[in-house]
Amino acid sequence: MSANPSKSFKVKSLNKDTKYGIVARNLDELLEKGCKKLQLPQNKCRVCLNEDGTEIDADYFLTLKDNCELIILEEGQEWKEAFLVSLDIVCNSLNSKDSEKLTRIANQELFGESSAKRRKFLRDYIILAGENTSAENRDEDANWFEGVESRFKTKSQYMRYNCAHRMRNYLREVKSHSKELAGDKGKMYDTFVKRIERHLKDKRFNEWYFDRKANANEGSPLCDSDGYFKCQGSFDKQSCEFFHCINPYSSRGNRIEFSTWNLDHRVEKKRVIIPDIVKAVENKDTNDNKVIEFYELLFTIKNLKLVDIFCHDKKKHNLSA
């Protein structure tokens, strides 16, 4: 019986970003050579596809194609962490504004990358590295302000307006529901919603959520100090499985694209929150605690998730307040 033909592979480890080419005829040889290249103890290491974390056994090894990318994990390490390490490298480079280093690392990752979603992520960062992210004032980045009213002098000022505008739209939708209520019920609903509105105005419409320069006394923004936002995943997920990210401060294109990202209500506004306000008014359960409760459900990140349009799931959420 003839020996298995040799195959070429690219191998990497969890803690190092460098990829090495090796040739192996079977899984044991792959582990031996791979661990030697990566300076890992061979004992209890295992091999996974870097694309999706599928673990390689002796039989599956026979189905692998030439030049596929593998990751060798030590005992206790999980594949999910592998891409997160790459993300951390890229994000740290972005935060340090070292665009040359960022581009080099992202290009290294992009070379030979087979996962479409990760290729998109890395391409976005390569583009981002060449943009005027750190500029804040209109005269520092005139292209970013193209189409933006002249009253906005800084990027942060406009982004605060952008967030407040969304909150006002939510408020307008809640207020308009009174038209569907007859007589005194509509009047009582209006009175109660106006109390919620006053509280929202006191909080300045939570406009700091989009402000990378937000004052710590206001609250925590949804972005980092450079303006980088991460998708938080659909309403029923703990996080975004596609690693969607965007920096609307970096370019006019990203600023416009950010308008497609949603502040999505987990407990739904139309199906749950507004009907619950009506019930509270009917039951005369409208004390100050109720004002705060509905304010938080409608306008705060206790119930809002920032999501890329791709992750905005419009199906019925089936979540109650």
C-alpha positions in Angstrom: 0.0 0.0 0.0 1.5 3.3 -1.1 2.2 6.1 1.4 -0.1 9.2 1.6 1.1 11.9 -0.8 2.7 15.0 0.9 0.6 18.1 1.2 1.6 21.8 1.8 0.0 23.7 4.7 0.2 27.1 6.3 0.3 26.8 10.1 0.1 29.4 12.8 -0.4 29.5 16.6 -2.8 31.3 18.8 -0.3 33.7 20.3 1.8 34.5 17.2 0.5 36.1 14.0 3.3 34.7 11.7 2.4 31.8 9.3 4.8 29.1 8.4 4.7 26.8 5.4 5.3 23.0 6.0 4.8 19.8 4.1 3.4 16.7 5.8 2.0 13.2 4.8 -0.1 12.6 7.8 -1.4 14.3 11.0 1.4 13.1 13.2 4.0 14.5 10.8 2.0 17.8 10.6 1.9 18.1 14.4 5.6 17.3 14.7 6.8 19.8 12.1 4.2 22.4 13.0 5.0 22.4 16.7 8.7 22.6 15.8 8.2 25.7 13.6 5.9 27.4 16.1 8.1 26.4 19.1 5.2 24.6 20.8 5.3 21.5 23.0 3.8 18.8 20.8 2.2 17.0 23.8 -1.6 17.6 23.9 -1.6 20.1 20.9 -4.3 19.7 18.3 -4.9 21.0 14.8 -7.9 23.0 13.6 -8.9 24.7 10.4 -8.2 28.4 10.9 -11.3 29.3 8.9 -13.9 27.8 11.2 -12.3 25.9 14.0 -13.0 22.4 12.7 -10.7 20.0 14.5 -8.5 17.7 12.3 -8.2 14.0 13.0 -6.3 11.4 11.0 -9.2 10.7 8.6 -10.1 14.3 8.0 -6.4 15.0 7.3 -6.8 13.0 4.1 -9.5 15.4 2.8 -7.4 18.6 3.3 -6.5 20.5 0.3 -3.0 21.8 -0.5 -2.1 25.2 1.1 -5.1 25.3 3.5 -4.5 27.3 6.6 -4.4 25.6 9.9 -3.9 26.7 13.5 -2.2 24.6 16.2 -3.7 25.0 19.6 -2.2 24.1 22.9 -4.1 22.4 25.7 -6.9 24.7 27.1 -6.9 27.0 24.0 -10.0 27.4 21.9 -10.3 28.3 18.2 -12.7 31.2 18.9 -9.9 33.0 20.6 -7.7 32.8 17.5 -9.5 35.4 15.5 -10.0 37.6 18.5 -6.3 37.8 19.0 -6.0 39.0 15.4 -8.7 41.5 16.1 -6.9 42.7 19.2 -3.7 43.2 17.2 -5.5 45.3 14.6 -7.6 47.2 17.1 -4.5 48.1 19.2 -2.8 49.3 16.1 -5.8 51.5 15.3 -6.0 52.9 18.7 -2.3 53.9 18.6 -2.9 55.6 15.2 0.1 53.6 13.9 -1.5 53.3 10.4 1.7 51.8 8.8 1.8 49.0 11.3 -1.9 48.5 11.0 -1.7 48.1 7.2 1.2 45.7 7.5 -0.5 43.4 10.0 -3.8 43.5 8.2 -2.2 42.7 4.9 -0.3 39.8 6.5 -3.6 38.4 7.8 -5.4 39.0 4.4 -2.8 37.1 2.5 -4.1 33.5 2.0 -7.2 34.2 4.1 -10.1 32.1 2.9 -12.9 33.3 5.1 -15.0 35.9 3.3 -16.2 37.7 6.4 -12.7 38.0 7.8 -11.4 39.2 4.4 -14.0 41.9 4.5 -13.1 42.9 8.0 -9.4 43.2 7.1 -10.0 45.0 3.9 -12.1 47.5 5.8 -9.2 48.1 8.2 -6.7 48.5 5.4 -8.9 51.2 3.9 -9.5 52.7 7.3 -5.7 53.0 8.0 -5.4 55.5 5.2 -8.2 57.8 6.3 -8.2 61.0 8.3 -9.6 59.4 11.5 -8.0 61.6 14.1 -9.1 64.9 12.5 -12.0 66.5 14.4 -12.6 70.0 13.1 -14.2 71.0 9.8 -11.0 72.6 8.5 -9.0 69.5 9.2 -11.1 67.2 7.1 -13.3 69.1 4.7 -14.3 66.0 2.8 -15.9 64.4 5.8 -18.2 67.4 6.3 -19.4 67.4 2.7 -23.2 67.6 2.8 -23.2 68.4 6.5 -24.8 71.7 7.6 -22.3 74.5 8.3 -23.5 74.9 11.9 -21.6 71.7 12.8 -18.0 72.6 13.4 -16.6 69.3 14.7 -17.3 65.6 13.9 -18.3 64.9 17.5 -20.8 67.7 17.4 -22.4 66.2 14.3 -22.4 62.7 15.8 -24.1 63.9 18.9 -26.8 65.4 16.7 -27.0 62.1 14.8 -27.7 60.2 18.0 -30.2 62.7 19.4 -32.0 62.8 16.0 -32.7 59.1 16.3 -33.9 59.5 19.9 -36.3 62.2 18.7 -37.7 60.0 16.1 -38.4 57.3 18.7 -40.1 59.9 20.8 -42.2 61.2 17.9 -43.4 57.7 17.2 -44.4 57.1 20.9 -46.2 60.5 21.0 -48.1 59.9 17.8 -49.8 56.8 19.3 -52.1 59.1 21.3 -54.1 59.7 18.0 -55.2 56.1 18.2 -56.6 56.6 21.7 -60.1 58.0 22.2 -61.1 60.8 24.7 -59.6 61.0 28.1 -57.4 58.0 27.5 -55.5 59.9 24.8 -55.1 62.9 27.0 -53.8 60.8 29.9 -51.4 59.1 27.5 -50.1 62.5 26.3 -49.6 63.7 29.8 -47.6 60.6 30.8 -45.5 60.6 27.6 -44.6 64.3 28.2 -43.1 63.3 31.6 -41.0 60.7 29.8 -40.0 63.4 27.2 -38.9 65.8 30.0 -36.7 63.2 31.4 -35.2 62.5 28.0 -34.5 66.2 27.5 -32.9 66.4 30.9 -30.5 63.6 29.7 -29.9 65.6 26.5 -31.3 62.8 24.4 -28.4 60.6 25.4 -26.5 62.2 22.5 -23.1 61.2 24.0 -23.7 57.5 22.9 -22.1 58.5 19.5 -19.6 61.0 20.8 -16.0 59.7 21.0 -15.1 62.8 23.1 -18.0 62.4 25.5 -17.4 63.7 29.0 -17.2 61.0 31.6 -19.8 62.8 33.7 -22.3 62.4 30.9 -22.0 58.6 30.3 -20.1 56.0 28.3 -20.3 56.3 24.5 -20.8 53.2 22.3 -17.4 53.8 20.6 -13.8 54.0 21.7 -11.8 57.2 21.9 -11.1 57.0 18.2 -14.7 56.6 17.2 -14.6 52.9 16.4 -18.0 51.1 16.9 -18.6 47.4 17.0 -21.9 45.8 16.1 -23.5 44.3 19.2 -25.3 41.5 17.3 -29.0 40.9 16.7 -31.5 41.2 19.6 -31.2 37.5 20.4 -27.4 37.2 20.3 -24.8 38.0 22.9 -22.5 39.6 20.3 -22.0 40.0 16.6 -20.8 36.7 15.1 -19.6 38.5 11.9 -17.4 41.1 13.7 -19.0 44.0 12.0 -17.3 47.3 12.8 -17.2 50.8 11.5 -15.7 54.2 12.3 -18.0 57.0 11.0 -15.3 59.5 12.1 -12.8 58.2 9.6 -14.4 59.2 6.3 -17.5 60.7 4.6 -18.3 57.2 3.2 -18.3 55.6 6.7 -20.3 58.5 8.1 -23.0 57.9 5.5 -22.9 54.1 5.9 -23.3 54.5 9.7 -26.8 55.8 9.1 -27.7 52.3 8.1 -26.7 51.0 11.5 -29.7 50.7 13.9 -30.2 51.4 17.6 -32.5 48.3 17.8 -34.9 47.8 20.7 -34.6 44.3 22.2 -38.0 44.6 23.8 -39.9 46.0 20.9 -41.2 49.6 20.8 -44.3 49.1 18.7 -45.3 45.6 19.8 -44.5 45.8 23.5 -43.4 49.1 25.0 -46.1 51.4 23.6 -48.9 48.9 24.4 -47.4 48.7 27.9 -47.5 52.5 28.3 -51.2 52.4 27.3 -51.9 49.7 30.0 -50.0 51.7 32.6 -52.1 54.8 31.8 -55.3 52.8 31.9 -54.4 51.3 35.3 -53.2 54.8 36.5 -49.8 53.2 37.2 -47.9 56.3 36.2 -45.6 57.2 39.1 -42.1 58.4 38.7 -40.7 54.9 38.7 -42.8 54.1 35.7 -41.5 57.2 33.9 -37.9 56.0 34.5 -38.8 52.4 33.5 -40.3 53.4 30.1 -37.5 56.0 29.5 -34.9 53.3 29.9 -36.7 50.9 27.6 -37.2 53.5 24.9 -34.0 55.5 25.0 -31.1 53.8 26.8 -28.7 50.9 26.1 -30.5 48.9 28.8 -32.8 48.0 25.9 -31.0 49.3 22.8 -28.4 47.5 20.8 -26.3 49.1 18.1 -26.3 46.7 15.1 -25.1 46.7 11.5 -28.1 46.5 9.1 -27.0 42.9 8.3 -27.6 41.9 11.9 -30.9 43.9 12.3 -33.4 41.0 12.6 -36.9 42.4 12.1 -38.8 39.3 13.1 -41.0 39.4 16.2 -38.7 39.4 19.2 -41.1 37.8 21.7 -39.4 39.6 24.6 -41.4 41.3 27.4 -40.4 44.3 29.5 
